[in-house]
């Protein structure tokens, strides 16, 4: 079978869905190819279920942080109801609703494994082995996402190790859980499962959590995990893991000579692109590589404007919201080029994903929450220019004190003094993930500090931290 469309999208995650929807609404035809579930990793085995697991613990903590409400909270979390609530959000992996949305939007869905078979051609192998060829008049968009990487540990491929997929879909709370890693996934899932009753040990090869963030973020998350009862072991790596066939317990041997016994091991040490069987070799690219793209998400080094890479696969900003942002820019570029116009990326055009380089917001739902956007002070100084950073304790803002007894939070602003604009912001504490968008607007809008001082936060809100940061800067 062979069919022709204007746009062929491989991968029905958030990025792929948005590209298809935007191009179809602009008058082109599009088809989406998906081998697993429409909606992608985020909907069923990552962002959505992890936040569903984290929210009950955060809600309980929020109530307990206010005198008068604290006395009403007398019980522990209910794991069964928490897991059931998660399942309501994920439909236990049933993608019927999202698949129906695609077809209802006029976008055909082809189930099967799609791989490039030369320029503008995608071969789709169905579950029964039959192959269907799809041809693209205008563009092929690759949005296959990523998959977990496993660390080089003896026995890890034989113990049934958890990755984010098992850790967000498990039907029971493990009595003992060892988490390997110190990044966002490790910290969030350690928080979630400890809240539900697991005895959690976090093995961190380095000396800090969230190593690419401002130091205050990792420090506050480490404090929060310790207060929650998570055992943190820094500078320690797992050397060998083995599961006892009789008891099903797992032994984890570490490089400092100690041994841990647990029920499950979660490996959260990074991800790799799902490009090993994507047919990249048929267009002169290397299988298994990330896809380098320009600001329109057009794959670099190929003749013509026909191949694009959207979402995690291009390694620009591997976050769901940024995949959707890239998809909007990519779709706009495809439509422009289909009309015979150049779609020059420019700086902030509709078909430019420039924010990937200057203003990527990140939100981590640990306790405390941490959030950031833009450059860290270290990265800003490495980029050159006159940089100044200011910090303020959010605890000292009246709105924070009213929000929670013993509120604790930190704020850091990174300023490019040459231009007089904010280039980075990091926040920790309750509501940090909701507060960060103001910083995103300031950075993307390149709002001069002299103008930003006139954006008056309401009293008494936690957002008054913006006033205090500007005062700390000297305005």
C-alpha positions in Angstrom: 0.0 0.0 0.0 1.2 3.5 -0.7 -0.4 6.8 0.2 0.7 10.4 -0.2 0.2 13.3 2.2 1.7 16.8 2.5 3.2 15.9 5.9 4.1 12.5 7.4 4.7 12.6 11.1 6.5 9.7 12.8 5.7 9.7 16.5 2.4 10.6 18.1 3.7 12.2 21.3 3.0 15.8 22.2 5.3 17.2 19.5 4.0 15.0 16.7 0.4 15.6 17.6 0.9 19.4 17.5 2.7 19.4 14.2 0.0 17.4 12.6 -2.8 19.5 14.0 -1.2 22.8 13.1 -0.4 21.8 9.5 -3.9 20.4 8.9 -5.5 23.5 10.3 -3.4 25.5 7.9 -4.9 23.5 5.0 -2.3 20.8 4.4 -2.9 17.0 4.7 -1.0 15.1 7.4 -0.8 11.5 8.7 0.6 10.3 12.0 2.5 7.0 12.5 2.7 5.5 16.0 3.9 2.0 17.1 2.9 2.4 20.8 0.4 4.8 22.4 -0.9 8.1 21.0 0.1 10.8 23.5 3.6 9.5 24.0 5.7 8.8 27.1 4.6 11.9 29.0 0.9 11.0 29.0 1.2 7.5 30.4 4.7 6.8 31.9 6.4 10.1 32.7 5.1 13.6 33.5 1.4 13.0 34.0 1.6 9.8 36.2 4.5 11.1 38.2 2.7 14.4 39.0 -0.4 12.4 39.9 1.7 10.3 42.3 3.4 13.4 43.8 0.3 15.6 44.3 -1.4 13.8 47.3 1.8 14.1 49.4 2.2 17.7 48.4 -1.4 18.5 49.3 -1.1 16.8 52.7 2.1 18.7 53.4 0.5 22.0 52.3 -2.4 21.4 54.8 0.0 20.5 57.6 2.0 23.7 57.0 -0.8 25.9 58.3 -1.9 26.0 61.9 -5.6 25.4 62.1 -5.5 23.1 59.1 -2.7 21.0 60.5 -4.9 19.7 63.3 -7.4 18.3 60.7 -4.8 16.1 59.0 -4.6 13.0 61.1 -3.9 10.2 58.8 -1.3 9.0 56.3 -1.8 8.9 52.5 -3.9 6.2 51.1 -1.7 4.4 48.5 -4.5 2.5 46.8 -6.5 5.7 46.2 -3.4 7.5 45.1 -2.6 4.8 42.5 -6.3 4.7 41.4 -6.3 8.5 40.9 -3.1 8.2 38.8 -4.8 5.6 36.7 -7.7 7.9 36.0 -5.3 10.4 34.5 -3.4 7.8 32.4 -6.3 5.5 31.5 -3.8 2.8 32.3 -2.2 3.3 29.0 -5.4 3.1 26.9 -4.9 5.8 24.2 -8.5 5.6 22.8 -9.3 9.1 23.8 -6.2 10.7 22.2 -6.5 8.5 19.1 -10.1 9.6 18.7 -9.0 13.2 19.0 -6.5 12.7 16.1 -9.0 11.1 13.7 -11.7 13.7 14.8 -9.3 16.4 13.8 -9.0 15.0 10.3 -5.6 13.3 10.9 -5.3 9.6 9.9 -3.5 7.4 12.3 -1.4 4.6 11.0 -0.4 2.0 13.7 3.0 0.5 13.3 6.7 1.1 13.3 7.7 3.9 10.9 11.2 4.2 9.5 12.6 6.4 6.7 13.1 4.6 3.4 14.8 7.5 1.5 13.8 11.1 0.9 10.2 11.9 1.7 9.3 8.2 2.2 8.3 6.3 5.3 7.7 2.6 5.5 5.4 1.5 8.2 5.5 -2.1 9.4 2.3 -3.2 11.1 1.9 -5.7 13.9 1.1 -8.4 11.3 4.3 -7.7 9.4 2.7 -5.9 6.4 4.4 -2.8 5.2 2.7 0.3 4.1 4.5 3.1 2.4 3.7 6.8 3.1 5.1 9.5 0.9 5.3 13.2 1.8 4.9 16.0 -0.7 6.3 18.6 1.7 7.8 17.2 4.9 8.6 14.2 7.1 8.6 15.1 10.8 10.5 12.7 13.1 9.2 12.8 16.7 10.0 9.4 18.1 11.0 10.6 21.6 13.6 9.0 23.8 14.0 5.9 25.9 15.7 5.3 29.3 19.4 4.6 29.4 20.7 2.0 31.8 23.9 2.4 33.7 26.8 0.0 33.2 26.2 -2.1 36.3 26.8 -5.9 36.4 23.5 -7.8 36.4 21.2 -4.8 35.8 19.7 -6.4 32.7 18.7 -9.5 34.7 17.0 -8.1 37.8 13.9 -6.5 36.2 15.2 -3.0 37.0 12.7 -0.1 37.1 13.0 2.8 34.7 10.5 5.7 34.7 8.1 3.4 32.9 7.8 0.9 35.7 8.2 3.6 38.5 5.2 5.6 37.2 2.9 2.6 36.5 3.6 0.2 39.4 0.5 -1.2 41.0 1.9 -1.6 44.5 4.2 0.3 46.8 7.6 -1.4 47.2 8.7 -1.8 50.8 12.3 -0.9 50.0 13.4 1.1 46.9 16.9 2.0 45.7 17.1 4.9 43.3 20.2 5.3 41.1 20.6 8.9 39.9 20.5 12.5 41.1 18.5 14.3 38.4 14.9 15.3 38.1 13.4 11.9 37.5 15.4 10.4 40.4 14.4 13.2 42.8 10.7 13.3 41.9 10.2 9.6 42.0 12.1 9.2 45.3 9.8 11.9 46.7 6.7 10.1 45.4 7.4 6.6 46.6 8.7 7.8 50.0 5.5 9.7 50.4 3.6 6.5 49.8 5.5 4.5 52.3 8.6 3.1 50.7 11.9 3.1 52.5 14.0 4.9 49.8 17.7 5.1 49.3 19.1 7.5 46.7 22.6 6.6 45.3 24.2 9.7 43.7 27.5 9.3 41.9 28.3 13.0 42.2 28.3 15.3 45.2 25.1 17.2 44.5 21.5 16.8 43.2 20.4 18.6 40.1 24.0 19.2 39.1 23.2 21.5 36.1 21.0 23.8 38.2 22.0 26.6 40.6 23.5 25.1 43.7 20.6 26.3 45.9 18.2 24.0 44.0 20.1 20.8 44.7 20.7 21.9 48.3 17.0 22.5 49.0 15.9 19.3 47.3 18.5 17.3 49.3 17.2 18.9 52.5 13.6 18.2 51.6 14.3 14.5 50.7 16.2 14.1 54.0 13.4 15.6 56.0 11.0 13.2 54.2 13.1 10.3 55.3 15.0 9.4 52.1 18.5 8.2 52.7 20.9 10.1 50.5 24.3 8.7 49.7 26.6 11.0 47.6 29.7 9.9 45.8 28.5 6.3 45.7 27.8 4.1 42.6 26.3 0.7 42.3 28.7 -2.0 41.0 26.5 -5.1 40.9 22.9 -6.0 41.3 21.3 -9.4 41.7 17.8 -10.7 42.5 17.2 -13.6 44.8 15.0 -16.1 43.0 13.4 -17.3 46.2 12.7 -14.1 48.1 12.7 -11.8 45.0 14.8 -9.3 47.0 17.5 -7.4 45.2 21.1 -7.0 46.5 22.9 -3.8 45.4 26.6 -3.8 45.9 28.3 -0.4 45.8 31.8 0.8 45.1 32.3 1.8 48.7 32.0 -1.9 49.8 28.5 -1.8 51.2 25.5 -3.8 50.2 21.9 -2.7 50.2 18.9 -5.1 50.1 15.7 -3.8 48.5 12.6 -4.9 46.6 13.1 -2.8 43.5 15.8 -0.8 41.9 15.0 2.3 39.9 17.6 3.5 37.3 17.2 7.2 36.5 20.5 8.2 34.9 19.5 9.7 31.5 17.9 9.0 28.2 18.9 8.2 24.6 17.2 9.0 21.3 14.9 6.4 19.7 16.7 6.6 16.4 18.5 3.3 16.2 15.8 1.9 13.9 14.5 5.0 12.2 16.1 4.6 8.8 18.4 7.5 9.2 21.1 5.6 7.2 18.8 5.9 4.2 19.3 9.7 4.2 23.0 9.8 5.1 22.6 10.1 8.9 23.9 7.8 11.6 21.5 5.4 13.3 21.2 6.0 17.1 22.3 9.7 16.9 20.5 12.8 18.2 19.1 14.9 15.3 20.8 18.3 14.9 18.2 20.9 13.8 18.0 24.6 13.2 15.5 26.9 14.8 12.7 25.7 12.5 13.5 22.1 13.6 14.8 21.3 10.1 17.4 18.6 10.2 20.8 19.9 9.4 23.1 18.7 6.6 20.4 17.5 4.2 19.4 18.8 0.8 16.0 20.4 0.7 13.5 21.5 3.3 11.8 18.2 3.8 13.1 16.5 7.0 12.4 17.8 10.5 13.0 16.6 14.1 10.8 17.7 16.9 10.9 17.1 20.6 13.4 15.2 22.7 15.0 13.6 19.6 16.8 16.9 18.7 18.3 17.2 22.2 17.6 21.0 22.3 15.3 21.1 25.3 13.9 17.7 26.2 10.7 18.7 28.0 7.1 18.1 26.9 6.2 21.8 26.9 9.2 22.6 24.7 8.4 19.8 22.3 5.0 21.5 21.8 6.7 24.8 21.4 9.0 23.4 18.8 6.1 21.7 17.1 4.3 25.1 16.7 7.4 26.6 15.1 8.0 23.6 12.9 4.5 23.5 11.6 4.6 27.2 10.8 7.8 26.8 8.9 6.4 23.8 6.9 3.3 25.8 6.0 5.4 28.9 4.9 7.7 26.8 2.8 4.8 24.9 1.3 3.5 28.3 0.1 6.9 29.1 -1.5 8.1 31.5 1.2 11.5 31.1 2.8 10.6 30.9 6.5 13.8 32.4 7.7 14.1 31.6 11.4 15.1 35.1 12.4 15.1 35.8 16.2 11.5 35.6 17.3 9.5 34.7 14.2 6.5 32.4 14.4 8.6 29.6 12.8 11.6 30.0 15.2 12.1 27.9 18.3 14.6 30.4 19.6 13.4 30.1 23.2 15.1 26.7 23.3 18.4 28.6 23.6 17.5 31.4 26.1 14.4 30.6 28.1 13.6 27.0 28.8 11.4 26.8 32.0 11.8 23.7 34.2 9.5 22.7 37.1 10.4 19.9 39.6 7.7 18.8 41.9 9.8 17.7 44.8 9.3 19.0 48.3 10.2 21.8 48.2 9.4 22.5 44.6 12.2 24.0 42.5 11.9 25.8 39.2 14.2 27.6 36.8 14.3 29.4 33.5 17.2 30.8 31.4 20.8 30.7 32.4 22.4 29.8 35.7 25.0 32.3 36.9 27.8 29.8 36.0 26.5 29.4 32.4 25.9 33.2 32.0 29.5 34.0 33.1 30.8 31.3 30.8 29.0 32.9 27.9 30.8 36.2 28.6 29.5 39.7 29.3 28.9 41.7 32.5 26.8 39.4 34.8 25.5 40.1 38.2 23.4 37.7 40.4 21.3 38.6 43.4 19.5 36.3 45.9 16.7 36.7 48.3 15.1 34.5 50.9 11.4 34.1 49.9 10.6 33.4 53.6 10.9 37.1 54.3 8.0 38.0 51.9 4.8 38.6 53.8 2.8 36.6 51.3 5.1 33.6 51.9 4.7 33.8 55.7 0.9 33.8 55.2 1.0 31.0 52.7 2.7 28.5 55.1 4.0 28.5 58.6 7.8 28.1 58.5 7.8 28.8 54.8 11.3 28.2 53.3 12.3 29.3 49.9 15.1 30.9 47.9 15.2 33.1 44.8 18.1 33.9 42.5 18.1 36.4 39.6 20.8 36.5 37.0 21.2 39.8 35.2 23.0 40.8 32.0 24.2 44.3 33.1 25.2 45.3 29.6 21.6 45.0 28.3 20.0 45.6 31.7 17.8 42.5 31.4 17.1 39.3 33.3 18.7 36.2 31.7 18.1 33.6 34.4 16.0 32.8 37.5 15.8 30.0 40.0 13.2 29.6 42.7 12.7 27.1 45.5 9.9 26.6 47.9 6.1 26.1 47.8 4.5 27.5 44.7 7.9 27.8 42.9 6.6 26.0 39.9 3.7 28.5 39.5 5.9 31.5 40.1 8.5 30.8 37.4 6.4 31.9 34.5 6.8 35.6 35.4 10.6 35.1 34.9 10.0 33.4 31.6 8.0 36.4 30.4 10.7 38.8 31.6 13.4 36.8 29.8 11.6 36.2 26.5 10.3 39.8 26.4 13.8 41.1 27.3 12.1 43.5 29.7 14.5 46.2 30.8 15.0 46.2 34.6 14.1 49.9 34.6 10.7 48.9 33.2 10.3 45.7 35.2 10.4 47.8 38.4 7.0 49.2 37.4 5.4 45.7 37.4 4.0 45.9 40.9 3.2 42.6 42.6 0.0 42.5 44.6 0.2 42.5 48.4 0.3 40.1 50.2 1.4 37.5 47.6 4.5 35.3 47.3 5.1 37.2 44.0 6.4 40.1 46.0 9.7 38.3 45.9 10.1 40.1 42.5 10.0 43.4 44.3 12.6 42.2 46.8 14.9 40.9 44.2 14.9 44.2 42.3 15.5 46.0 45.6 18.4 43.7 46.3 19.7 44.6 42.8 19.5 48.3 43.8 16.4 49.5 42.1 
